[in-house]
Each structure stands twice: as structure tokens, then as C-alpha cells.
Amino acid sequence: MVDEVMLAWECIGRSNARATVTRGNDTASQLGTIRAMTQVVPRGVAQA
């Protein structure tokens, strides 16, 4: 269960890093990223 959540975070982190590099440091996209993380992780926990 914990491993799945950590893997999800790792994937999110990698795609976010790529998005940040391509878009630049856009505050709005970072806020969207944080919002996406808070929605994705609990869903992963519920499934595990």
C-alpha cells in the first residue's frame, strides 16, 4: 500500500519537474500541481 503511494508521488514529481522546466516557474501551474497531488494520493490509498 505505502509503496504504491510512494510510486504515485514519484511519478507525479517527475512529470511535474518536466512541466516546470517546459513552462517555467508558473505559480498557477504549481498550485494546480499541488491540487492534483492532494486528489491523486488519497485515491491511491483508498484503492491499495
C-alpha distance matrix in Angstrom:
0.0 3.8 5.4 5.3 6.6 8.8 10.0 10.9 12.7 14.4 15.7 16.9 18.5 20.3 21.7 22.7 24.5 26.3 27.2 28.5 30.7 32.2 32.7 33.6 32.4 32.6 31.6 31.0 28.6 26.7 26.5 25.4 22.6 21.4 21.7 19.6 16.8 16.8 16.7 14.1 11.3 11.4 11.6 8.4 6.8 9.2 8.5 4.9
3.8 0.0 3.8 5.4 5.2 6.2 8.6 9.9 10.6 12.3 14.3 15.3 16.3 18.4 20.2 20.9 22.3 24.5 25.6 26.5 28.6 30.4 31.0 31.4 30.1 30.5 29.5 29.3 27.0 24.7 24.7 24.0 21.0 19.6 20.4 18.7 15.4 15.6 16.3 13.8 10.5 11.4 12.6 9.4 7.8 11.1 11.3 8.2
5.4 3.8 0.0 3.8 5.4 5.1 6.0 8.5 9.8 10.3 12.2 14.1 15.0 16.4 18.4 19.7 20.8 22.7 24.2 25.3 27.0 28.8 29.8 30.4 29.4 30.1 29.6 29.5 26.7 24.6 25.2 24.3 21.1 20.2 21.3 19.2 16.0 17.0 17.6 14.5 11.8 13.5 14.1 10.4 10.1 13.4 12.5 9.5
5.3 5.4 3.8 0.0 3.8 5.5 5.0 6.2 8.7 9.8 10.5 12.3 14.1 15.4 16.7 18.2 19.9 21.4 22.5 24.0 25.9 27.3 28.1 29.1 28.4 28.7 28.2 27.7 24.8 23.2 23.6 22.2 19.1 18.7 19.3 16.7 14.0 15.1 15.0 11.6 9.5 11.3 11.1 7.3 8.0 11.0 9.6 7.3
6.6 5.2 5.4 3.8 0.0 3.8 5.4 5.0 6.3 8.6 9.9 10.5 12.2 14.3 15.5 16.3 18.2 20.1 20.9 22.0 24.3 25.9 26.3 27.0 25.9 26.1 25.2 24.8 22.2 20.3 20.4 19.3 16.3 15.4 16.1 13.9 10.8 11.7 12.1 9.2 6.4 8.6 9.3 6.1 6.5 10.1 10.0 8.4
8.8 6.2 5.1 5.5 3.8 0.0 3.8 5.4 5.0 6.1 8.7 9.8 10.3 12.3 14.3 15.0 16.2 18.4 19.7 20.5 22.5 24.4 25.1 25.5 24.4 25.2 24.6 24.7 22.0 19.7 20.5 19.8 16.4 15.5 17.1 15.1 11.7 13.2 14.4 11.6 8.9 11.7 12.8 9.7 10.2 13.8 13.7 11.8
10.0 8.6 6.0 5.0 5.4 3.8 0.0 3.8 5.4 5.0 6.2 8.6 9.7 10.6 12.4 14.0 15.2 16.8 18.3 19.7 21.3 22.9 24.0 24.9 24.3 25.0 24.9 24.8 21.8 20.0 21.1 19.9 16.4 16.5 17.9 15.2 12.4 14.7 15.1 11.7 10.1 13.2 13.3 10.0 11.6 14.8 13.7 12.1
10.9 9.9 8.5 6.2 5.0 5.4 3.8 0.0 3.8 5.4 5.2 6.1 8.5 10.0 10.8 12.1 14.1 15.6 16.4 18.0 20.1 21.3 22.0 23.1 22.5 22.7 22.4 21.9 18.9 17.4 18.2 16.6 13.4 13.6 14.5 11.6 9.1 11.5 11.6 8.1 7.2 10.6 10.5 7.7 10.1 13.0 12.2 11.7
12.7 10.6 9.8 8.7 6.3 5.0 5.4 3.8 0.0 3.8 5.5 5.0 5.9 8.5 10.0 10.3 12.0 14.2 15.0 15.9 18.1 19.9 20.3 20.9 19.8 20.3 19.9 19.8 17.0 14.9 15.9 15.0 11.5 11.2 13.0 10.8 7.7 10.2 11.5 8.8 7.4 11.1 12.1 10.0 11.6 14.9 14.9 14.2
14.4 12.3 10.3 9.8 8.6 6.1 5.0 5.4 3.8 0.0 3.8 5.5 5.0 6.2 8.7 9.8 10.5 12.5 14.2 15.1 16.7 18.6 19.7 20.2 19.7 20.7 20.9 21.2 18.1 16.1 17.8 17.0 13.3 13.7 15.9 13.6 10.8 13.8 15.0 12.1 11.1 14.8 15.4 12.9 14.7 18.0 17.5 16.4
15.7 14.3 12.2 10.5 9.9 8.7 6.2 5.2 5.5 3.8 0.0 3.8 5.4 5.2 6.3 8.5 9.9 10.9 12.3 14.2 15.6 16.9 18.1 19.3 19.3 20.0 20.5 20.3 16.8 15.7 17.5 15.9 12.4 13.7 15.4 12.4 10.6 14.0 14.4 11.2 11.4 15.1 14.8 12.6 15.2 18.0 17.0 16.6
16.9 15.3 14.1 12.3 10.5 9.8 8.6 6.1 5.0 5.5 3.8 0.0 3.8 5.5 5.3 6.0 8.5 10.0 10.4 11.9 14.2 15.4 15.9 17.0 16.5 16.8 17.0 16.7 13.4 12.1 13.7 12.2 8.6 10.0 11.7 9.0 7.4 11.0 11.7 9.1 9.8 13.6 13.7 12.4 14.9 17.6 17.3 17.4
18.5 16.3 15.0 14.1 12.2 10.3 9.7 8.5 5.9 5.0 5.4 3.8 0.0 3.8 5.6 5.1 6.0 8.6 9.8 10.3 12.3 14.3 15.0 15.3 14.7 15.7 16.0 16.5 13.4 11.4 13.6 13.1 9.3 10.4 13.1 11.2 9.2 12.6 14.2 12.1 12.1 15.9 16.7 15.2 17.2 20.3 20.2 19.9
20.3 18.4 16.4 15.4 14.3 12.3 10.6 10.0 8.5 6.2 5.2 5.5 3.8 0.0 3.8 5.4 5.1 6.4 8.7 9.9 10.8 12.6 14.2 14.9 15.2 16.6 17.7 18.2 14.7 13.4 16.2 15.2 11.7 13.5 16.0 13.7 12.3 16.0 17.0 14.6 15.0 18.8 19.0 17.3 19.7 22.6 22.0 21.6
21.7 20.2 18.4 16.7 15.5 14.3 12.4 10.8 10.0 8.7 6.3 5.3 5.6 3.8 0.0 3.8 5.4 5.1 6.1 8.6 9.9 10.7 12.0 13.5 14.2 14.8 16.2 16.1 12.3 12.0 14.6 13.0 9.9 12.6 14.5 11.9 11.6 15.4 15.8 13.6 15.0 18.7 18.4 17.2 20.1 22.5 21.8 22.1
22.7 20.9 19.7 18.2 16.3 15.0 14.0 12.1 10.3 9.8 8.5 6.0 5.1 5.4 3.8 0.0 3.8 5.3 4.9 5.9 8.5 9.8 10.1 11.0 10.9 11.6 12.6 12.8 9.3 8.4 11.3 10.4 7.2 9.8 12.3 10.5 10.2 13.8 14.9 13.5 14.7 18.3 18.7 18.0 20.5 23.0 22.9 23.3
24.5 22.3 20.8 19.9 18.2 16.2 15.2 14.1 12.0 10.5 9.9 8.5 6.0 5.1 5.4 3.8 0.0 3.8 5.5 5.1 6.3 8.8 10.0 10.0 10.2 12.1 13.6 14.7 11.5 10.3 13.7 13.5 10.4 12.6 15.5 14.1 13.4 16.9 18.4 16.9 17.6 21.3 21.9 20.8 23.1 25.9 25.8 25.7
26.3 24.5 22.7 21.4 20.1 18.4 16.8 15.6 14.2 12.5 10.9 10.0 8.6 6.4 5.1 5.3 3.8 0.0 3.8 5.4 5.2 6.3 8.6 9.7 11.2 12.8 15.1 15.7 12.1 12.1 15.5 14.6 12.0 15.0 17.3 15.5 15.4 19.1 20.0 18.3 19.6 23.2 23.3 22.2 24.9 27.5 26.9 27.1
27.2 25.6 24.2 22.5 20.9 19.7 18.3 16.4 15.0 14.2 12.3 10.4 9.8 8.7 6.1 4.9 5.5 3.8 0.0 3.8 5.4 5.2 5.9 7.9 9.3 9.8 12.2 12.3 8.7 9.5 12.8 11.6 9.7 13.1 15.0 13.5 14.2 17.7 18.4 17.3 19.1 22.5 22.5 22.1 24.9 27.1 26.8 27.5
28.5 26.5 25.3 24.0 22.0 20.5 19.7 18.0 15.9 15.1 14.2 11.9 10.3 9.9 8.6 5.9 5.1 5.4 3.8 0.0 3.8 5.5 5.2 5.2 5.9 7.5 9.9 11.1 8.2 8.0 11.8 11.8 10.0 12.7 15.3 14.6 14.9 18.1 19.5 18.8 20.2 23.6 24.1 23.8 26.2 28.6 28.7 29.2
30.7 28.6 27.0 25.9 24.3 22.5 21.3 20.1 18.1 16.7 15.6 14.2 12.3 10.8 9.9 8.5 6.3 5.2 5.4 3.8 0.0 3.8 5.7 5.4 7.6 10.0 13.0 14.4 11.7 11.8 15.5 15.5 13.7 16.4 19.0 18.1 18.3 21.6 22.9 21.9 23.2 26.7 27.1 26.4 28.9 31.5 31.3 31.6
32.2 30.4 28.8 27.3 25.9 24.4 22.9 21.3 19.9 18.6 16.9 15.4 14.3 12.6 10.7 9.8 8.8 6.3 5.2 5.5 3.8 0.0 3.8 5.8 9.0 10.2 13.6 14.2 11.4 12.7 16.2 15.5 14.3 17.5 19.5 18.4 19.3 22.7 23.4 22.4 24.3 27.7 27.7 27.2 30.1 32.3 31.9 32.6
32.7 31.0 29.8 28.1 26.3 25.1 24.0 22.0 20.3 19.7 18.1 15.9 15.0 14.2 12.0 10.1 10.0 8.6 5.9 5.2 5.7 3.8 0.0 3.8 6.6 6.8 10.4 10.8 8.5 10.3 13.5 13.1 12.6 15.8 17.6 17.0 18.3 21.4 22.2 21.8 23.8 27.0 27.1 27.2 29.9 31.9 32.0 32.9
33.6 31.4 30.4 29.1 27.0 25.5 24.9 23.1 20.9 20.2 19.3 17.0 15.3 14.9 13.5 11.0 10.0 9.7 7.9 5.2 5.4 5.8 3.8 0.0 3.8 5.8 9.3 11.0 9.4 10.1 13.5 14.1 13.5 16.0 18.4 18.3 19.2 22.0 23.4 23.2 24.8 27.9 28.6 28.5 30.9 33.2 33.5 34.2
32.4 30.1 29.4 28.4 25.9 24.4 24.3 22.5 19.8 19.7 19.3 16.5 14.7 15.2 14.2 10.9 10.2 11.2 9.3 5.9 7.6 9.0 6.6 3.8 0.0 3.8 6.3 8.9 8.1 7.7 10.9 12.4 11.9 13.7 16.3 16.9 17.5 19.9 21.8 22.0 23.3 26.2 27.3 27.5 29.5 31.8 32.5 33.2
32.6 30.5 30.1 28.7 26.1 25.2 25.0 22.7 20.3 20.7 20.0 16.8 15.7 16.6 14.8 11.6 12.1 12.8 9.8 7.5 10.0 10.2 6.8 5.8 3.8 0.0 3.8 5.5 5.4 6.3 8.8 10.0 10.6 12.6 14.4 15.3 16.6 18.8 20.3 21.0 22.6 25.3 26.2 26.8 28.9 30.9 31.8 32.8
31.6 29.5 29.6 28.2 25.2 24.6 24.9 22.4 19.9 20.9 20.5 17.0 16.0 17.7 16.2 12.6 13.6 15.1 12.2 9.9 13.0 13.6 10.4 9.3 6.3 3.8 0.0 3.8 5.5 5.1 6.2 8.6 9.7 10.6 12.4 14.1 15.3 16.8 18.6 19.9 21.3 23.6 24.9 25.8 27.5 29.5 30.7 31.8
31.0 29.3 29.5 27.7 24.8 24.7 24.8 21.9 19.8 21.2 20.3 16.7 16.5 18.2 16.1 12.8 14.7 15.7 12.3 11.1 14.4 14.2 10.8 11.0 8.9 5.5 3.8 0.0 3.8 5.4 5.1 6.2 8.6 10.0 10.6 12.3 14.3 15.6 16.8 18.3 20.3 22.3 23.2 24.5 26.5 28.0 29.2 30.7
28.6 27.0 26.7 24.8 22.2 22.0 21.8 18.9 17.0 18.1 16.8 13.4 13.4 14.7 12.3 9.3 11.5 12.1 8.7 8.2 11.7 11.4 8.5 9.4 8.1 5.4 5.5 3.8 0.0 3.8 5.4 4.9 6.0 8.7 9.7 10.3 12.2 14.3 15.3 16.1 18.2 20.6 21.2 22.2 24.4 26.1 26.9 28.3
26.7 24.7 24.6 23.2 20.3 19.7 20.0 17.4 14.9 16.1 15.7 12.1 11.4 13.4 12.0 8.4 10.3 12.1 9.5 8.0 11.8 12.7 10.3 10.1 7.7 6.3 5.1 5.4 3.8 0.0 3.8 5.3 4.9 6.3 8.6 9.7 10.5 12.5 14.3 15.1 16.5 19.1 20.3 20.9 22.8 24.8 25.9 26.9
26.5 24.7 25.2 23.6 20.4 20.5 21.1 18.2 15.9 17.8 17.5 13.7 13.6 16.2 14.6 11.3 13.7 15.5 12.8 11.8 15.5 16.2 13.5 13.5 10.9 8.8 6.2 5.1 5.4 3.8 0.0 3.8 5.3 5.1 6.2 8.6 9.9 10.8 12.6 14.3 15.7 17.6 19.0 20.3 21.9 23.6 25.0 26.3
25.4 24.0 24.3 22.2 19.3 19.8 19.9 16.6 15.0 17.0 15.9 12.2 13.1 15.2 13.0 10.4 13.5 14.6 11.6 11.8 15.5 15.5 13.1 14.1 12.4 10.0 8.6 6.2 4.9 5.3 3.8 0.0 3.8 5.5 5.0 6.1 8.6 10.0 10.7 12.1 14.4 16.4 17.0 18.4 20.5 21.9 23.0 24.6
22.6 21.0 21.1 19.1 16.3 16.4 16.4 13.4 11.5 13.3 12.4 8.6 9.3 11.7 9.9 7.2 10.4 12.0 9.7 10.0 13.7 14.3 12.6 13.5 11.9 10.6 9.7 8.6 6.0 4.9 5.3 3.8 0.0 3.8 5.4 5.0 6.2 8.7 9.9 10.4 12.2 14.8 15.6 16.3 18.5 20.3 21.2 22.4
21.4 19.6 20.2 18.7 15.4 15.5 16.5 13.6 11.2 13.7 13.7 10.0 10.4 13.5 12.6 9.8 12.6 15.0 13.1 12.7 16.4 17.5 15.8 16.0 13.7 12.6 10.6 10.0 8.7 6.3 5.1 5.5 3.8 0.0 3.8 5.4 5.1 6.3 8.7 9.9 10.8 13.0 14.7 15.6 17.0 19.0 20.5 21.5
21.7 20.4 21.3 19.3 16.1 17.1 17.9 14.5 13.0 15.9 15.4 11.7 13.1 16.0 14.5 12.3 15.5 17.3 15.0 15.3 19.0 19.5 17.6 18.4 16.3 14.4 12.4 10.6 9.7 8.6 6.2 5.0 5.4 3.8 0.0 3.8 5.5 5.3 6.4 8.8 10.5 11.8 13.0 14.8 16.3 17.6 19.2 20.9
19.6 18.7 19.2 16.7 13.9 15.1 15.2 11.6 10.8 13.6 12.4 9.0 11.2 13.7 11.9 10.5 14.1 15.5 13.5 14.6 18.1 18.4 17.0 18.3 16.9 15.3 14.1 12.3 10.3 9.7 8.6 6.1 5.0 5.4 3.8 0.0 3.8 5.6 5.2 6.1 8.6 10.7 11.0 12.4 14.6 15.9 16.9 18.6
16.8 15.4 16.0 14.0 10.8 11.7 12.4 9.1 7.7 10.8 10.6 7.4 9.2 12.3 11.6 10.2 13.4 15.4 14.2 14.9 18.3 19.3 18.3 19.2 17.5 16.6 15.3 14.3 12.2 10.5 9.9 8.6 6.2 5.1 5.5 3.8 0.0 3.8 5.3 5.1 6.0 8.8 10.0 10.6 12.3 14.4 15.5 16.5
16.8 15.6 17.0 15.1 11.7 13.2 14.7 11.5 10.2 13.8 14.0 11.0 12.6 16.0 15.4 13.8 16.9 19.1 17.7 18.1 21.6 22.7 21.4 22.0 19.9 18.8 16.8 15.6 14.3 12.5 10.8 10.0 8.7 6.3 5.3 5.6 3.8 0.0 3.8 5.7 5.8 6.9 9.0 10.5 11.4 13.0 15.0 16.2
16.7 16.3 17.6 15.0 12.1 14.4 15.1 11.6 11.5 15.0 14.4 11.7 14.2 17.0 15.8 14.9 18.4 20.0 18.4 19.5 22.9 23.4 22.2 23.4 21.8 20.3 18.6 16.8 15.3 14.3 12.6 10.7 9.9 8.7 6.4 5.2 5.3 3.8 0.0 3.8 5.8 6.2 6.7 9.1 10.7 11.4 13.0 15.0
14.1 13.8 14.5 11.6 9.2 11.6 11.7 8.1 8.8 12.1 11.2 9.1 12.1 14.6 13.6 13.5 16.9 18.3 17.3 18.8 21.9 22.4 21.8 23.2 22.0 21.0 19.9 18.3 16.1 15.1 14.3 12.1 10.4 9.9 8.8 6.1 5.1 5.7 3.8 0.0 3.8 5.8 5.4 6.4 8.9 10.2 10.9 12.6
11.3 10.5 11.8 9.5 6.4 8.9 10.1 7.2 7.4 11.1 11.4 9.8 12.1 15.0 15.0 14.7 17.6 19.6 19.1 20.2 23.2 24.3 23.8 24.8 23.3 22.6 21.3 20.3 18.2 16.5 15.7 14.4 12.2 10.8 10.5 8.6 6.0 5.8 5.8 3.8 0.0 3.8 5.4 5.1 6.3 8.7 10.0 10.7
11.4 11.4 13.5 11.3 8.6 11.7 13.2 10.6 11.1 14.8 15.1 13.6 15.9 18.8 18.7 18.3 21.3 23.2 22.5 23.6 26.7 27.7 27.0 27.9 26.2 25.3 23.6 22.3 20.6 19.1 17.6 16.4 14.8 13.0 11.8 10.7 8.8 6.9 6.2 5.8 3.8 0.0 3.8 5.3 5.0 6.1 8.7 9.9
11.6 12.6 14.1 11.1 9.3 12.8 13.3 10.5 12.1 15.4 14.8 13.7 16.7 19.0 18.4 18.7 21.9 23.3 22.5 24.1 27.1 27.7 27.1 28.6 27.3 26.2 24.9 23.2 21.2 20.3 19.0 17.0 15.6 14.7 13.0 11.0 10.0 9.0 6.7 5.4 5.4 3.8 0.0 3.8 5.4 5.1 6.3 8.8
8.4 9.4 10.4 7.3 6.1 9.7 10.0 7.7 10.0 12.9 12.6 12.4 15.2 17.3 17.2 18.0 20.8 22.2 22.1 23.8 26.4 27.2 27.2 28.5 27.5 26.8 25.8 24.5 22.2 20.9 20.3 18.4 16.3 15.6 14.8 12.4 10.6 10.5 9.1 6.4 5.1 5.3 3.8 0.0 3.8 5.4 5.2 6.2
6.8 7.8 10.1 8.0 6.5 10.2 11.6 10.1 11.6 14.7 15.2 14.9 17.2 19.7 20.1 20.5 23.1 24.9 24.9 26.2 28.9 30.1 29.9 30.9 29.5 28.9 27.5 26.5 24.4 22.8 21.9 20.5 18.5 17.0 16.3 14.6 12.3 11.4 10.7 8.9 6.3 5.0 5.4 3.8 0.0 3.8 5.4 5.2
9.2 11.1 13.4 11.0 10.1 13.8 14.8 13.0 14.9 18.0 18.0 17.6 20.3 22.6 22.5 23.0 25.9 27.5 27.1 28.6 31.5 32.3 31.9 33.2 31.8 30.9 29.5 28.0 26.1 24.8 23.6 21.9 20.3 19.0 17.6 15.9 14.4 13.0 11.4 10.2 8.7 6.1 5.1 5.4 3.8 0.0 3.8 5.7
8.5 11.3 12.5 9.6 10.0 13.7 13.7 12.2 14.9 17.5 17.0 17.3 20.2 22.0 21.8 22.9 25.8 26.9 26.8 28.7 31.3 31.9 32.0 33.5 32.5 31.8 30.7 29.2 26.9 25.9 25.0 23.0 21.2 20.5 19.2 16.9 15.5 15.0 13.0 10.9 10.0 8.7 6.3 5.2 5.4 3.8 0.0 3.8
4.9 8.2 9.5 7.3 8.4 11.8 12.1 11.7 14.2 16.4 16.6 17.4 19.9 21.6 22.1 23.3 25.7 27.1 27.5 29.2 31.6 32.6 32.9 34.2 33.2 32.8 31.8 30.7 28.3 26.9 26.3 24.6 22.4 21.5 20.9 18.6 16.5 16.2 15.0 12.6 10.7 9.9 8.8 6.2 5.2 5.7 3.8 0.0
